[in-house]
Amino acid sequence: MTRTLKKIILLIAAITAFSATMNAQFKEDAFSQNYDTSSGTAQADTVDQLFSFAEFFGGVSHKRDVRIGVLFGGSTVFWGSQQIYNKQYWKLPVIYGGIGAGLGLGIYYRTQYNSSVKAYNAALELDPQTTLSINENFKKYSNWAFAGAALTWWGMLMDGNINYKKGDPSQHPGRATIYSILLPGLGQIYNHEYWKIPIYWGAMAASLNYYSLNNTNYKRYRRIYNEATDPDTSYSGPISADAALYYRNVFRRYRDWSAVALLLSYLLNVIDADVFSYMMDFEVTDDISLNIEPSFNAAPPGNAFAMTAPPSVGMGLKLNF
């Protein structure tokens, strides 16, 4: 056997051993799953669901514990569920009273405002010199009432998050995430990372400022373009229709990008609070070691993968840090 052939055989053997080791390593989790060997079929894998009605209603009825994210998600629709789970029933009249009153008054004043607009338009058709006017106060009262209902709803969610498993001193990633959803920067305060607050607030404030500025300019040039292209008006402004159309489209595009930047800043704030809350308990030690040792992996007897994944031998690498 030539020296070149020996090298090829050794290379193939090394690659085969390494491949077998990698195959066993990636399927190791599969070997630990439960299978119904009596029927010969594997049971369905169990994964964490983002939301489960069974878990939510089971928690509200005090039959089981419920994850904070599931409780928060359900409470956005089923008002007061967090307070029921926390056994703070006295808060329910405040919640339903505040939201109900706000929605009721908002609908009432909005209806009055719409009736005022219809009456004004009808009178204007009959008499262009009518003294009847639209009562703008109804619109203002309606907006304030809806804002009050929304603020009560927001306070309900914030209160439920604060009182979730009250007295638990451990860091809770779900709580930090919800804090940042309800109020940007609050999750960073919960994680004791105060230096990040000016970054996110500054990014969102700048995005909101540019959105307002670009939206104002967009409306301005849209109005000019409409006036310049309306045959019923005698427009004589210094800006031509083509120039107005160009600037209208430019500022509309800038406005949309500002909205995207605002949304990304908000989402990054939520992701940051969630990730770094999970890493609060992550320990980094100076004890760094690298161990290389023989590795042998085999499927347990009766495992469904036993036929497709035979025992493998290779080298194992362990890195501690």
Secondary structure, 3 states (H helix, E strand, C coil): CCHHHHHHHHHHHHHHHHHHHHHHHHCHHHHCCCEECCCCEECCCCCCCCCCHHHHHHHHCCCCCCCHHHHHHHHCCCCCHHHHHCCCHHHHHHHHHHHHHHHHHHHHHHHHHHHHHHHHHHHHHHCCCCCCCCCHHHHHHHHHHHHHHHHHHHHHHHHHHHCCCCCCCCCCHHHHHHHHHHCCCHHHHHCCCHHHHHHHHHHHHHHHHHHHHHHHHHHHHHHHHHHHHCCCCCCCCCCCHHHHHHHHHHHHHHHHHHHHHHHHHHHHHHHHHHHHHHHHHCCCCCCCEEEEEEEEECCCCCCCCCCCCCCEEEEEEEEEC
